[in-house]
Amino acid sequence: MKPIEFTPAERADICGRIQGWFRDELDQDIGRLPAEMLLAFFAREIGGDFYNRGLYDAQAIVAARAEDVSEAILGLERARGR
C-alpha cells in the first residue's frame, strides 16, 4: 500500500492541532518535531485502518445507491399485455 502522505500545509495544520491537543488536554507543550514524529507514527501504524474504514463506508454508500437505482429501474417496468 502506498504510504499516507500530506502536503507541507496539511502537515503544518495537523501538527498544530496535535500541539493544541497536548496543550489543552494534557497541559503539556510539545515542539514541532515531536508533533511531526507523532503524526508520522500514526500515519504509518494506524493510518491504514482509518483509510480502510473510509473505504468501507464509501463502499456501503455506493451499494445502497446502486440498490436504490436498481429499484427505481424495476419500478419503470410496464405490465406486458396478453
C-alpha positions in Angstrom: 0.0 0.0 0.0 1.2 3.5 -0.8 2.2 5.4 2.4 -0.1 8.2 3.5 1.5 11.5 2.7 0.4 15.1 3.4 1.4 18.3 1.7 3.6 20.7 3.8 0.5 22.8 4.5 -1.6 19.8 5.6 1.3 18.6 7.8 1.7 22.1 9.4 -2.1 22.2 10.1 -2.2 18.7 11.6 0.9 19.3 13.7 -0.6 22.5 15.0 -3.7 20.6 16.1 -1.6 17.9 17.7 0.3 20.6 19.7 -3.0 22.2 20.6 -4.4 18.9 21.8 -1.4 18.2 24.0 -1.6 21.8 25.4 -5.4 21.7 26.1 -5.9 18.1 27.2 -2.5 17.1 28.8 -1.3 20.6 29.8 2.0 19.9 28.0 3.8 21.8 25.4 5.4 19.8 22.6 7.5 21.1 19.9 7.0 20.9 16.1 9.4 17.9 15.7 7.7 15.7 18.3 4.3 16.6 16.8 5.7 15.6 13.3 7.1 12.4 14.7 3.7 11.6 16.3 1.9 12.3 13.0 4.4 10.1 11.1 3.8 7.3 13.7 0.0 7.5 13.4 0.1 7.7 9.6 2.4 4.7 9.4 0.9 2.5 12.1 -2.8 3.2 12.1 -3.4 5.4 9.1 -4.3 2.4 7.0 -7.0 1.4 9.5 -8.7 4.8 9.2 -8.3 4.8 5.4 -9.8 1.3 5.1 -12.8 2.4 7.3 -13.4 5.3 5.0 -13.3 2.9 2.0 -15.8 0.5 3.7 -18.1 3.4 4.5 -17.9 4.7 0.9 -18.5 1.2 -0.5 -21.6 0.9 1.7 -22.9 4.2 0.4 -22.3 3.2 -3.2 -24.0 -0.2 -2.7 -27.1 1.5 -1.1 -27.3 4.0 -4.0 -26.9 1.1 -6.5 -29.8 -0.7 -4.8 -31.9 2.5 -5.0 -31.2 2.8 -8.7 -32.0 -0.9 -9.3 -35.3 -0.5 -7.5 -36.1 2.7 -9.5 -35.4 0.9 -12.7 -37.6 -2.1 -11.7 -40.3 0.5 -10.9 -40.3 1.6 -14.5 -41.2 -1.8 -15.8 -44.5 -2.0 -17.6 -47.0 -4.8 -17.5 -47.0 -6.9 -20.5 -50.3 -7.2 -22.4 -51.9 -10.5 -23.1 
